[in-house]
Structures are given as C-alpha cells and as structure tokens.
Amino acid sequence: MILKTLVVGPLEVGCYIIGCEETKEVAVIDPGGDIDTILQTLKKYELKPVCILGTHGHFDHIGGVEKLQRITGCRFLINENDLNLVENINEQAAFFGFEDIDKPKVDGFIKEGEDISVGNLCVKALNTPGHTP
C-alpha cells in the first residue's frame, strides 16, 4: 500500500495520498491547499491520482479540491451530509479571515460501508459524524 502524508493549507491540515503499489493509482484525501506540493509528490513517486476524497466539508480540508480537480480531472467524493458545508465554503473561509476559495464540484457521494477501489487497494468508508454531519 502507498501512504504519503502531507501537511497542507492555511491551517496546516493532514492530506493523505493512498493507493496501490502495483498500479500506482492513488486517492488524494483532504487536499486543503498547497496543490503544487501535492502535485510535486505525485510526480516524484510517479503516482496516478484517480479520485479526490473529502473526509468532511470544512474549507481547510477541501480548499484545494477545485484546483486539483481542474489539473487532474479527478472526481471529488464526499459524504452527502456535508454538501451544505461544501456549498458554503466561502462563508467558512471568511469566518476565519481568509479570501474566497474556488468551490469544488461534488461528483459523487461516499456512503457508509462503501468500498472505494484505488487500483488493487480497497478502502471501506466509515461514517463518523460529530465534527461535521
């Protein structure tokens, strides 16, 4: 299994790149910012992003999704219960004194217990409400 951990964005959140060693296909989880750093990591290890996953919809975790989508063409998936947070990303950013953020397009929803395939790696989604819906 591939696992790379990066600290990204204005609030320095964890961004994870996970995937399959055989195919080098990966998912990028919580690209909150610093997309150039994420792209450099992908290039350095010759990784192929196949999707972007959001653990939740706070701006510091999804603030770089739109740019990463635009550059890689990857689909963005998140729990449907956090859709309102995605839609109101700029209100969140403004509350913390940050500039507007390009709102990502949600391409699909992650469901409880769903298996997400990344190359030959299978990741099971677990719903953990509390911090967000």
SULKA-V313261 format. One line per field, one symbol per residue. ss: DSSP state (H for helix, E for strand, - for the rest). burial: + if it has 9 or more other ideal C-beta (glycine too) atoms within 8 Angstrom, else -. A space follows every 10 residues. Layout:
BEGIN
ss=???
burial=???
END
This chain:
BEGIN
ss=-EEEEEEE-- --EEEEEEE- ----EEEEE- ----HHHHHH HHHH---EEE EEE-----HH HH--HHHHHH HH--EEEE-H HHHHHHH-HH HHHHH----- -------EE- ----EEEE-- EEEE------ ---
burial=-+-+-+-+++ --+-++++++ ---+++++++ +++++-+++- ++--+-++++ ++++-+++++ +++++++++- ---+-++++- -++-++--++ -+++-+---- +-++-+--++ -----+-++- +-+-+----- -+-
END
